Amino acid sequence: MATIEDSDTRYFIEIELASLKIVRVAIDDKQNLDKGQQTNPLIHRLFITQGQYHKFVQRCHSELQPVLKAQ
């Protein structure tokens, strides 16, 4: 199911702290993000703007395939 991008949409990258590798690049509604709290202490969620997200995905599309969340 495609996510509808609106004013409640949040864009983020999740980074594994031990290896500093990107483990997830995704968008989600703010209601689904645990009010910004990190639920996994081994992962850091870095919020970015809509423009930064789209530019990042466009420039790194092939390299990000393993971590892009199905949208």
Secondary structure, 3 states (H helix, E strand, C coil): CCCCCCCCEEEEEEEECCCCEEEEEEEEEHHHCHHHCCCCCCEEEEEECHHHHHHHHHHCHHHHCCCECCC
